[in-house]
């Protein structure tokens, strides 16, 4: 196993720096993968809760395959062995189920821009949670970088953000989703100190699936997509945004502070705007382009301030 505890030798600091750089790269890859999620959710032929169920359910075989090869490797990981361990993993899954439920409903009940902007308040809740729950302290450089990135998100999505009274519930759901996503990322960050990436993802994902079944039934949504296109959208959401995105994010959170991880994920709306420009021909205004650059600059300062 990798020893992440630094000692005074130059080589150990170099190894830690390489691991940290790789973690940042994985975080950004994760952000790129999940930036497609709102598009998949909007294109889904099923309701928000059923879509959330399949998002996790169709990704589980990929994770089980990962478990199989992980068990055959020489790397030894600690497995959950007590009721406390299973409860911690279950809580992460419950948080993620709540996040998916509120965010997917937010995407359906309000604009993608509103849902994305409000969900990206997660860094604030993570920073507050880290401070009040775990006593973490943050430098002014990090806090400045975080606020700068969030300002960039406002500029990027500001032209599309429209407040309507009929969208009030959807907007509120987006904000609630940010709270639960913050709780999920904090949980994963703590769990990754004790368990491997795949252990956290499989156990929390299994609990998320179980939670989504009654939520979907209560919402009176169908579990059956009417066309092959609908199933293809669900597979894309599961394999790209969930299996790919969440794996990269969970790995990165083993080596990065949760607060910085959430700031790095603010790259999502910028990537989503670029994807919409390339695929759908949606033009970007000068203000939106500037917002994207501000996000990147803020992430850079947040990274500098989290060392």
Number of C-alpha atoms within 10 A of each C-alpha: 7 8 9 14 8 13 10 7 8 10 11 15 15 12 15 18 12 12 17 18 15 15 22 23 15 20 28 21 22 28 28 23 24 25 25 22 22 22 17 22 24 18 13 20 20 21 20 24 28 26 30 28 25 21 28 28 21 18 22 22 14 16 17 14 11 14 15 11 9 15 12 9 9 8 9 11 15 9 13 17 8 8 9 10 14 14 13 18 25 19 18 27 27 23 23 26 29 22 26 25 25 26 32 26 23 29 23 17 20 23 19 20 22 25 28 26 25 24 27 28 23 26 28 20 20 26 23 16 18 20 14 11 9 9 10 13 11 15 13 13 16 23 21 16 27 30 18 22 30 25 17 28 29 22 21 28 22 17 12 15 19 13 12 10 9 10 17 14 14 24 28 18 25 30 24 21 30 27 23 26 28 30 23 23 24 23 20 27 24 16 21 20 12 16 19 18 22 19 22 27 25 22 18 25 27 18 21 25 21 15 18 24 17 12 17 20 13 10 13 12 15 15 16 11 18 11 9 9 13 17 17 14 20 28 20 18 30 26 19 21 25 26 24 20 25 20 20 22 31 25 24 28 27 22 20 21 18 23 30 26 28 28 31 26 24 30 28 25 28 26 18 21 22 18 17 16 13 11 9 10 10 12 13 14 11 11 15 22 17 15 25 28 18 22 29 20 17 28 28 18 19 28 21 14 18 18 11
